[in-house]
Amino acid sequence: MPMLVEHEHAIVYRQPKLPLPLRLFSLVLGLGIGIVIPIPFLIHADWGTPSPTLLLAGLCIAAPVVLGSFFVLLSFTSSTELRLNPATGCAVRIMRGPFLKRHETYPLSALTPPTLIMKDSEDGRYPVLRLRLPRWPVVEMSDFSGRAEAEAWQERIASVLAKA
């Protein structure tokens, strides 16, 4: 499924979900880090241990639990969508996560046209459209077959923003 499409006269950008194998790996890694690493510290720590050592054991228990929780949450994340709709004059960003779904709405007049940059990778240079939102740092769109396609989408988005 393409990440950047025109749908009912609106431009829709979707960030894809993580692939299922990567999500499963993230879940197993998070559970392993959050449960297995703290076990030796829990087994060997007791209240008779001096305070600095007990504090260090507490940190060695808390840090893997926090890191493991991050990986578990990462395995349940979903996609993010940005919809530029000239009919309503609004840009809507929908962020879905494991526990909440957040909608942010911006007027199209508050957005500036995207800039085209070329990034380096192991496979060579590839185009990225960078669109700055008012309350969000930046949206980077990078699923293009080449620079010409990226420039065409840049012009389409700029024309939608110019009409607002």
PyRosetta script that sets phi, psi and omega in degrees:
from pyrosetta import init, pose_from_sequence

init()
pose = pose_from_sequence("MPMLVEHEHAIVYRQPKLPLPLRLFSLVLGLGIGIVIPIPFLIHADWGTPSPTLLLAGLCIAAPVVLGSFFVLLSFTSSTELRLNPATGCAVRIMRGPFLKRHETYPLSALTPPTLIMKDSEDGRYPVLRLRLPRWPVVEMSDFSGRAEAEAWQERIASVLAKA")
pose.set_psi(1, 126.7)
pose.set_omega(1, 179.4)
pose.set_phi(2, -63.7)
pose.set_psi(2, 150.4)
pose.set_omega(2, -178.4)
pose.set_phi(3, -85.2)
pose.set_psi(3, -27.2)
pose.set_omega(3, -176.6)
pose.set_phi(4, -124.0)
pose.set_psi(4, 116.1)
pose.set_omega(4, -175.7)
pose.set_phi(5, -139.8)
pose.set_psi(5, 162.5)
pose.set_omega(5, 169.9)
pose.set_phi(6, -102.6)
pose.set_psi(6, 127.0)
pose.set_omega(6, -177.4)
pose.set_phi(7, -137.7)
pose.set_psi(7, 115.6)
pose.set_omega(7, -179.5)
pose.set_phi(8, 53.3)
pose.set_psi(8, 50.4)
pose.set_omega(8, 177.4)
pose.set_phi(9, 66.2)
pose.set_psi(9, 11.7)
pose.set_omega(9, 175.8)
pose.set_phi(10, -114.1)
pose.set_psi(10, 151.7)
pose.set_omega(10, 174.7)
pose.set_phi(11, -97.8)
pose.set_psi(11, 125.1)
pose.set_omega(11, -175.5)
pose.set_phi(12, -120.5)
pose.set_psi(12, 127.3)
pose.set_omega(12, 176.0)
pose.set_phi(13, -116.2)
pose.set_psi(13, 124.9)
pose.set_omega(13, 178.9)
pose.set_phi(14, -119.9)
pose.set_psi(14, 128.6)
pose.set_omega(14, 171.3)
pose.set_phi(15, -84.4)
pose.set_psi(15, 128.8)
pose.set_omega(15, -175.8)
pose.set_phi(16, -71.3)
pose.set_psi(16, 155.9)
pose.set_omega(16, 174.1)
pose.set_phi(17, -68.9)
pose.set_psi(17, 159.4)
pose.set_omega(17, 171.8)
pose.set_phi(18, -66.2)
pose.set_psi(18, 145.0)
pose.set_omega(18, 177.4)
pose.set_phi(19, -62.4)
pose.set_psi(19, 150.5)
pose.set_omega(19, -177.2)
pose.set_phi(20, -55.2)
pose.set_psi(20, -44.6)
pose.set_omega(20, 178.6)
pose.set_phi(21, -60.3)
pose.set_psi(21, -37.9)
pose.set_omega(21, 178.9)
pose.set_phi(22, -69.6)
pose.set_psi(22, -36.3)
pose.set_omega(22, 177.4)
pose.set_phi(23, -65.7)
pose.set_psi(23, -42.7)
pose.set_omega(23, 178.1)
pose.set_phi(24, -65.2)
pose.set_psi(24, -41.3)
pose.set_omega(24, 177.3)
pose.set_phi(25, -61.2)
pose.set_psi(25, -43.7)
pose.set_omega(25, 179.2)
pose.set_phi(26, -62.8)
pose.set_psi(26, -39.6)
pose.set_omega(26, 178.5)
pose.set_phi(27, -65.3)
pose.set_psi(27, -47.7)
pose.set_omega(27, 179.7)
pose.set_phi(28, -64.2)
pose.set_psi(28, -42.9)
pose.set_omega(28, 178.9)
pose.set_phi(29, -62.0)
pose.set_psi(29, -45.3)
pose.set_omega(29, -179.8)
pose.set_phi(30, -63.6)
pose.set_psi(30, -44.1)
pose.set_omega(30, 178.1)
pose.set_phi(31, -66.0)
pose.set_psi(31, -39.6)
pose.set_omega(31, 178.3)
pose.set_phi(32, -63.4)
pose.set_psi(32, -46.5)
pose.set_omega(32, -179.8)
pose.set_phi(33, -65.7)
pose.set_psi(33, -45.8)
pose.set_omega(33, -174.4)
pose.set_phi(34, -73.6)
pose.set_psi(34, -23.0)
pose.set_omega(34, -177.6)
pose.set_phi(35, -108.0)
pose.set_psi(35, -47.5)
pose.set_omega(35, -171.4)
pose.set_phi(36, -73.7)
pose.set_psi(36, -44.6)
pose.set_omega(36, -176.4)
pose.set_phi(37, -62.9)
pose.set_psi(37, -42.7)
pose.set_omega(37, -179.1)
pose.set_phi(38, -70.2)
pose.set_psi(38, -17.8)
pose.set_omega(38, -174.5)
pose.set_phi(39, -55.9)
pose.set_psi(39, -49.3)
pose.set_omega(39, -179.8)
pose.set_phi(40, -60.3)
pose.set_psi(40, -35.0)
pose.set_omega(40, 180.0)
pose.set_phi(41, -70.6)
pose.set_psi(41, -36.0)
pose.set_omega(41, 176.7)
pose.set_phi(42, -68.1)
pose.set_psi(42, -38.4)
pose.set_omega(42, -178.0)
pose.set_phi(43, -68.7)
pose.set_psi(43, -42.1)
pose.set_omega(43, -172.6)
pose.set_phi(44, -92.5)
pose.set_psi(44, -9.2)
pose.set_omega(44, 179.3)
pose.set_phi(45, -91.6)
pose.set_psi(45, 136.7)
pose.set_omega(45, 172.8)
pose.set_phi(46, -140.7)
pose.set_psi(46, 170.0)
pose.set_omega(46, -174.3)
pose.set_phi(47, -69.7)
pose.set_psi(47, -14.0)
pose.set_omega(47, 178.6)
pose.set_phi(48, -82.9)
pose.set_psi(48, -7.6)
pose.set_omega(48, 179.5)
pose.set_phi(49, -71.9)
pose.set_psi(49, 141.7)
pose.set_omega(49, 178.8)
pose.set_phi(50, -56.8)
pose.set_psi(50, 150.0)
pose.set_omega(50, -174.5)
pose.set_phi(51, -54.8)
pose.set_psi(51, -47.1)
pose.set_omega(51, -179.9)
pose.set_phi(52, -60.2)
pose.set_psi(52, -39.3)
pose.set_omega(52, 179.5)
pose.set_phi(53, -68.6)
pose.set_psi(53, -38.3)
pose.set_omega(53, 178.3)
pose.set_phi(54, -67.2)
pose.set_psi(54, -37.5)
pose.set_omega(54, 176.5)
pose.set_phi(55, -64.6)
pose.set_psi(55, -42.3)
pose.set_omega(55, 177.4)
pose.set_phi(56, -63.9)
pose.set_psi(56, -40.5)
pose.set_omega(56, 177.2)
pose.set_phi(57, -63.3)
pose.set_psi(57, -40.0)
pose.set_omega(57, 177.5)
pose.set_phi(58, -61.6)
pose.set_psi(58, -41.0)
pose.set_omega(58, 176.4)
pose.set_phi(59, -66.0)
pose.set_psi(59, -37.8)
pose.set_omega(59, 179.1)
pose.set_phi(60, -71.3)
pose.set_psi(60, -16.5)
pose.set_omega(60, 174.6)
pose.set_phi(61, -89.9)
pose.set_psi(61, -43.3)
pose.set_omega(61, -174.8)
pose.set_phi(62, -70.4)
pose.set_psi(62, -41.9)
pose.set_omega(62, -176.0)
pose.set_phi(63, -60.7)
pose.set_psi(63, -48.9)
pose.set_omega(63, 178.3)
pose.set_phi(64, -65.2)
pose.set_psi(64, -32.2)
pose.set_omega(64, 178.6)
pose.set_phi(65, -65.7)
pose.set_psi(65, -42.4)
pose.set_omega(65, 178.7)
pose.set_phi(66, -65.9)
pose.set_psi(66, -46.1)
pose.set_omega(66, 179.6)
pose.set_phi(67, -64.1)
pose.set_psi(67, -42.5)
pose.set_omega(67, 177.5)
pose.set_phi(68, -63.1)
pose.set_psi(68, -38.3)
pose.set_omega(68, 177.3)
pose.set_phi(69, -62.6)
pose.set_psi(69, -37.7)
pose.set_omega(69, 177.1)
pose.set_phi(70, -60.2)
pose.set_psi(70, -47.0)
pose.set_omega(70, -179.3)
pose.set_phi(71, -66.8)
pose.set_psi(71, -36.2)
pose.set_omega(71, 177.2)
pose.set_phi(72, -65.5)
pose.set_psi(72, -44.9)
pose.set_omega(72, 176.9)
pose.set_phi(73, -62.7)
pose.set_psi(73, -38.2)
pose.set_omega(73, 177.9)
pose.set_phi(74, -60.9)
pose.set_psi(74, -35.1)
pose.set_omega(74, -178.9)
pose.set_phi(75, -70.4)
pose.set_psi(75, -18.7)
pose.set_omega(75, -179.5)
pose.set_phi(76, -103.7)
pose.set_psi(76, 2.3)
pose.set_omega(76, -178.6)
pose.set_phi(77, -68.6)
pose.set_psi(77, 157.9)
pose.set_omega(77, -178.9)
pose.set_phi(78, -124.5)
pose.set_psi(78, -166.8)
pose.set_omega(78, -173.9)
pose.set_phi(79, -83.9)
pose.set_psi(79, 163.2)
pose.set_omega(79, 174.3)
pose.set_phi(80, -117.3)
pose.set_psi(80, 141.7)
pose.set_omega(80, -176.9)
pose.set_phi(81, -129.8)
pose.set_psi(81, 139.7)
pose.set_omega(81, 174.1)
pose.set_phi(82, -124.2)
pose.set_psi(82, 123.9)
pose.set_omega(82, -177.8)
pose.set_phi(83, -119.5)
pose.set_psi(83, 117.9)
pose.set_omega(83, 175.8)
pose.set_phi(84, -100.0)
pose.set_psi(84, 107.0)
pose.set_omega(84, -172.4)
pose.set_phi(85, -114.4)
pose.set_psi(85, 106.5)
pose.set_omega(85, -180.0)
pose.set_phi(86, -69.3)
pose.set_psi(86, -23.3)
pose.set_omega(86, 179.9)
pose.set_phi(87, -66.2)
pose.set_psi(87, -38.9)
pose.set_omega(87, 179.6)
pose.set_phi(88, -94.9)
pose.set_psi(88, -16.9)
pose.set_omega(88, -177.9)
pose.set_phi(89, 75.0)
pose.set_psi(89, 20.8)
pose.set_omega(89, -176.7)
pose.set_phi(90, -127.0)
pose.set_psi(90, 153.1)
pose.set_omega(90, 168.9)
pose.set_phi(91, -110.0)
pose.set_psi(91, 127.8)
pose.set_omega(91, -178.8)
pose.set_phi(92, -116.8)
pose.set_psi(92, 126.4)
pose.set_omega(92, 175.6)
pose.set_phi(93, -109.8)
pose.set_psi(93, 122.7)
pose.set_omega(93, -179.9)
pose.set_phi(94, -113.5)
pose.set_psi(94, 118.6)
pose.set_omega(94, 178.3)
pose.set_phi(95, -113.5)
pose.set_psi(95, 121.3)
pose.set_omega(95, -179.9)
pose.set_phi(96, -108.7)
pose.set_psi(96, 132.9)
pose.set_omega(96, 177.2)
pose.set_phi(97, -131.5)
pose.set_psi(97, -175.7)
pose.set_omega(97, -177.9)
pose.set_phi(98, -68.5)
pose.set_psi(98, -26.2)
pose.set_omega(98, -175.6)
pose.set_phi(99, -120.4)
pose.set_psi(99, -15.3)
pose.set_omega(99, -177.5)
pose.set_phi(100, -146.4)
pose.set_psi(100, 158.4)
pose.set_omega(100, 175.1)
pose.set_phi(101, -126.9)
pose.set_psi(101, 121.8)
pose.set_omega(101, -173.4)
pose.set_phi(102, -117.4)
pose.set_psi(102, 131.6)
pose.set_omega(102, 176.0)
pose.set_phi(103, -111.0)
pose.set_psi(103, 130.6)
pose.set_omega(103, 173.1)
pose.set_phi(104, -124.7)
pose.set_psi(104, 133.0)
pose.set_omega(104, -178.8)
pose.set_phi(105, -118.5)
pose.set_psi(105, 132.8)
pose.set_omega(105, 178.9)
pose.set_phi(106, -127.5)
pose.set_psi(106, 144.4)
pose.set_omega(106, 172.0)
pose.set_phi(107, -71.3)
pose.set_psi(107, 141.2)
pose.set_omega(107, 179.7)
pose.set_phi(108, -61.2)
pose.set_psi(108, -28.7)
pose.set_omega(108, -180.0)
pose.set_phi(109, -66.8)
pose.set_psi(109, -18.4)
pose.set_omega(109, 179.9)
pose.set_phi(110, -85.3)
pose.set_psi(110, -7.8)
pose.set_omega(110, -178.2)
pose.set_phi(111, -96.4)
pose.set_psi(111, 147.9)
pose.set_omega(111, 174.2)
pose.set_phi(112, -102.5)
pose.set_psi(112, 153.4)
pose.set_omega(112, 179.8)
pose.set_phi(113, -58.3)
pose.set_psi(113, 149.9)
pose.set_omega(113, -178.2)
pose.set_phi(114, -70.1)
pose.set_psi(114, 152.5)
pose.set_omega(114, 175.9)
pose.set_phi(115, -103.6)
pose.set_psi(115, 145.8)
pose.set_omega(115, 179.4)
pose.set_phi(116, -100.5)
pose.set_psi(116, 123.3)
pose.set_omega(116, 175.9)
pose.set_phi(117, -125.9)
pose.set_psi(117, 156.0)
pose.set_omega(117, 177.1)
pose.set_phi(118, -110.3)
pose.set_psi(118, 125.8)
pose.set_omega(118, 179.4)
pose.set_phi(119, -108.6)
pose.set_psi(119, 153.4)
pose.set_omega(119, 178.6)
pose.set_phi(120, -95.1)
pose.set_psi(120, 145.9)
pose.set_omega(120, 173.3)
pose.set_phi(121, -147.3)
pose.set_psi(121, 179.9)
pose.set_omega(121, 178.8)
pose.set_phi(122, -64.4)
pose.set_psi(122, -29.0)
pose.set_omega(122, -178.8)
pose.set_phi(123, -89.1)
pose.set_psi(123, 1.9)
pose.set_omega(123, -178.8)
pose.set_phi(124, 114.4)
pose.set_psi(124, -173.2)
pose.set_omega(124, -178.2)
pose.set_phi(125, -78.8)
pose.set_psi(125, 144.9)
pose.set_omega(125, 177.4)
pose.set_phi(126, -139.3)
pose.set_psi(126, 149.2)
pose.set_omega(126, -177.0)
pose.set_phi(127, -83.0)
pose.set_psi(127, 146.2)
pose.set_omega(127, 177.3)
pose.set_phi(128, -135.6)
pose.set_psi(128, 130.5)
pose.set_omega(128, 172.3)
pose.set_phi(129, -94.9)
pose.set_psi(129, 128.0)
pose.set_omega(129, -177.7)
pose.set_phi(130, -113.7)
pose.set_psi(130, 116.8)
pose.set_omega(130, -179.4)
pose.set_phi(131, -116.2)
pose.set_psi(131, 121.2)
pose.set_omega(131, -179.1)
pose.set_phi(132, -91.8)
pose.set_psi(132, 129.3)
pose.set_omega(132, 176.7)
pose.set_phi(133, -103.0)
pose.set_psi(133, 154.4)
pose.set_omega(133, -175.7)
pose.set_phi(134, -59.4)
pose.set_psi(134, -45.9)
pose.set_omega(134, -176.1)
pose.set_phi(135, -109.6)
pose.set_psi(135, 16.4)
pose.set_omega(135, -179.1)
pose.set_phi(136, -136.1)
pose.set_psi(136, 139.4)
pose.set_omega(136, -173.7)
pose.set_phi(137, -54.6)
pose.set_psi(137, -60.7)
pose.set_omega(137, -176.4)
pose.set_phi(138, -167.5)
pose.set_psi(138, 149.4)
pose.set_omega(138, 173.2)
pose.set_phi(139, -111.6)
pose.set_psi(139, 124.9)
pose.set_omega(139, 178.8)
pose.set_phi(140, -110.6)
pose.set_psi(140, 122.2)
pose.set_omega(140, 179.9)
pose.set_phi(141, -108.1)
pose.set_psi(141, 124.4)
pose.set_omega(141, -171.3)
pose.set_phi(142, -138.6)
pose.set_psi(142, 21.5)
pose.set_omega(142, -177.9)
pose.set_phi(143, -100.7)
pose.set_psi(143, 64.7)
pose.set_omega(143, -177.3)
pose.set_phi(144, -118.4)
pose.set_psi(144, 149.2)
pose.set_omega(144, 179.5)
pose.set_phi(145, -77.3)
pose.set_psi(145, -20.7)
pose.set_omega(145, 178.9)
pose.set_phi(146, -175.5)
pose.set_psi(146, -178.3)
pose.set_omega(146, -177.9)
pose.set_phi(147, -64.3)
pose.set_psi(147, -36.5)
pose.set_omega(147, -178.2)
pose.set_phi(148, -63.2)
pose.set_psi(148, -42.4)
pose.set_omega(148, 178.1)
pose.set_phi(149, -64.8)
pose.set_psi(149, -41.2)
pose.set_omega(149, 178.5)
pose.set_phi(150, -62.9)
pose.set_psi(150, -40.8)
pose.set_omega(150, 178.6)
pose.set_phi(151, -65.9)
pose.set_psi(151, -37.2)
pose.set_omega(151, 177.7)
pose.set_phi(152, -63.5)
pose.set_psi(152, -44.5)
pose.set_omega(152, 178.0)
pose.set_phi(153, -67.0)
pose.set_psi(153, -35.0)
pose.set_omega(153, 177.4)
pose.set_phi(154, -61.2)
pose.set_psi(154, -42.5)
pose.set_omega(154, 178.9)
pose.set_phi(155, -67.3)
pose.set_psi(155, -40.3)
pose.set_omega(155, 178.2)
pose.set_phi(156, -62.1)
pose.set_psi(156, -46.1)
pose.set_omega(156, -179.1)
pose.set_phi(157, -66.4)
pose.set_psi(157, -41.6)
pose.set_omega(157, 178.8)
pose.set_phi(158, -62.5)
pose.set_psi(158, -38.2)
pose.set_omega(158, 179.0)
pose.set_phi(159, -68.7)
pose.set_psi(159, -36.6)
pose.set_omega(159, 176.4)
pose.set_phi(160, -65.0)
pose.set_psi(160, -42.4)
pose.set_omega(160, 180.0)
pose.set_phi(161, -69.8)
pose.set_psi(161, -32.5)
pose.set_omega(161, -179.8)
pose.set_phi(162, -70.0)
pose.set_psi(162, -30.5)
pose.set_omega(162, -179.8)
pose.set_phi(163, -74.7)
pose.set_psi(163, -16.0)
pose.set_omega(163, -176.3)
pose.set_phi(164, -76.0)
pose.dump_pdb("model.pdb")
